[in-house]
Amino acid sequence: MTSQKVKPSLLIKRQEELPLSGTAFVTLLRAVLDRGVAFRFRATGFSMSPFIRNGDVLTVSPLSGRPRLGDVVAFVKQETGGLAIHRVVATSAEGCLIKGDNSSRHDGHVSEANILGRIAKVERNGKKILLGLGPERYLIGVLARKGLLIPLFLPIPRRLKTLLRRMQT
């Protein structure tokens, strides 16, 4: 059997982004994840700063097991039907208590049915960002739940700011 090279369609352009509405994006994301395939997209907003910044490229993987404390998850917002990316700060029978790292209020309890996937990778300027998704996510989750994460990052001393930048780039 000979292998043939398949040429990409002339309609597909490299590095082109497809703008979608919130509900259309959620539908597409859900369809891809339901097939067991990871999904990449560009983040918008500042609610997860400094760990995820506006413009970072995120990879969402399908859930394998229940979300855990500190996991960063993609979920459907009840009130709008749109997508949000925030951190699990507690779990209970009601679902997961979710909060943005840079938010003063939590999103409430989100049922597991509304959690689409887990953030597996964050890329900034073509480089993988490690801080925020590794074992430190547990501590970040606890600090975020107790409202101690935001004060940590407001008055950042210059040395700590330099260290954080080095770790994120």
FENDARA-V127192 format. One record per residue. N is the residue number from 1. RES is the residue in one letter. PHI is phi as a letter, one per 20 degrees, with the letter a starting at -180 (* if undefined). Layout:
# FENDARA-V127192
n=N res=RES phi=PHI
n=N res=RES phi=PHI
This chain:
# FENDARA-V127192
n=1 res=M phi=*
n=2 res=T phi=e
n=3 res=S phi=e
n=4 res=Q phi=d
n=5 res=K phi=e
n=6 res=V phi=e
n=7 res=K phi=e
n=8 res=P phi=f
n=9 res=S phi=g
n=10 res=L phi=f
n=11 res=L phi=e
n=12 res=I phi=e
n=13 res=K phi=d
n=14 res=R phi=f
n=15 res=Q phi=m
n=16 res=E phi=e
n=17 res=E phi=d
n=18 res=L phi=d
n=19 res=P phi=f
n=20 res=L phi=c
n=21 res=S phi=f
n=22 res=G phi=g
n=23 res=T phi=f
n=24 res=A phi=f
n=25 res=F phi=f
n=26 res=V phi=f
n=27 res=T phi=f
n=28 res=L phi=f
n=29 res=L phi=g
n=30 res=R phi=f
n=31 res=A phi=f
n=32 res=V phi=f
n=33 res=L phi=f
n=34 res=D phi=f
n=35 res=R phi=e
n=36 res=G phi=n
n=37 res=V phi=d
n=38 res=A phi=f
n=39 res=F phi=c
n=40 res=R phi=d
n=41 res=F phi=b
n=42 res=R phi=e
n=43 res=A phi=f
n=44 res=T phi=c
n=45 res=G phi=o
n=46 res=F phi=c
n=47 res=S phi=f
n=48 res=M phi=d
n=49 res=S phi=f
n=50 res=P phi=e
n=51 res=F phi=f
n=52 res=I phi=c
n=53 res=R phi=d
n=54 res=N phi=g
n=55 res=G phi=n
n=56 res=D phi=f
n=57 res=V phi=e
n=58 res=L phi=d
n=59 res=T phi=d
n=60 res=V phi=d
n=61 res=S phi=d
n=62 res=P phi=g
n=63 res=L phi=f
n=64 res=S phi=c
n=65 res=G phi=n
n=66 res=R phi=f
n=67 res=P phi=f
n=68 res=R phi=d
n=69 res=L phi=g
n=70 res=G phi=n
n=71 res=D phi=f
n=72 res=V phi=e
n=73 res=V phi=c
n=74 res=A phi=e
n=75 res=F phi=b
n=76 res=V phi=e
n=77 res=K phi=f
n=78 res=Q phi=g
n=79 res=E phi=f
n=80 res=T phi=d
n=81 res=G phi=m
n=82 res=G phi=e
n=83 res=L phi=e
n=84 res=A phi=c
n=85 res=I phi=c
n=86 res=H phi=b
n=87 res=R phi=e
n=88 res=V phi=f
n=89 res=V phi=d
n=90 res=A phi=a
n=91 res=T phi=c
n=92 res=S phi=b
n=93 res=A phi=f
n=94 res=E phi=f
n=95 res=G phi=p
n=96 res=C phi=d
n=97 res=L phi=e
n=98 res=I phi=c
n=99 res=K phi=b
n=100 res=G phi=f
n=101 res=D phi=f
n=102 res=N phi=d
n=103 res=S phi=d
n=104 res=S phi=e
n=105 res=R phi=d
n=106 res=H phi=e
n=107 res=D phi=e
n=108 res=G phi=n
n=109 res=H phi=e
n=110 res=V phi=d
n=111 res=S phi=f
n=112 res=E phi=f
n=113 res=A phi=f
n=114 res=N phi=e
n=115 res=I phi=e
n=116 res=L phi=e
n=117 res=G phi=a
n=118 res=R phi=d
n=119 res=I phi=f
n=120 res=A phi=e
n=121 res=K phi=b
n=122 res=V phi=c
n=123 res=E phi=c
n=124 res=R phi=c
n=125 res=N phi=l
n=126 res=G phi=m
n=127 res=K phi=d
n=128 res=K phi=f
n=129 res=I phi=e
n=130 res=L phi=e
n=131 res=L phi=f
n=132 res=G phi=o
n=133 res=L phi=d
n=134 res=G phi=e
n=135 res=P phi=g
n=136 res=E phi=f
n=137 res=R phi=f
n=138 res=Y phi=f
n=139 res=L phi=f
n=140 res=I phi=f
n=141 res=G phi=f
n=142 res=V phi=f
n=143 res=L phi=f
n=144 res=A phi=f
n=145 res=R phi=f
n=146 res=K phi=e
n=147 res=G phi=m
n=148 res=L phi=e
n=149 res=L phi=f
n=150 res=I phi=f
n=151 res=P phi=f
n=152 res=L phi=f
n=153 res=F phi=d
n=154 res=L phi=f
n=155 res=P phi=e
n=156 res=I phi=f
n=157 res=P phi=f
n=158 res=R phi=g
n=159 res=R phi=f
n=160 res=L phi=f
n=161 res=K phi=f
n=162 res=T phi=f
n=163 res=L phi=f
n=164 res=L phi=f
n=165 res=R phi=f
n=166 res=R phi=f
n=167 res=M phi=f
n=168 res=Q phi=e
n=169 res=T phi=d
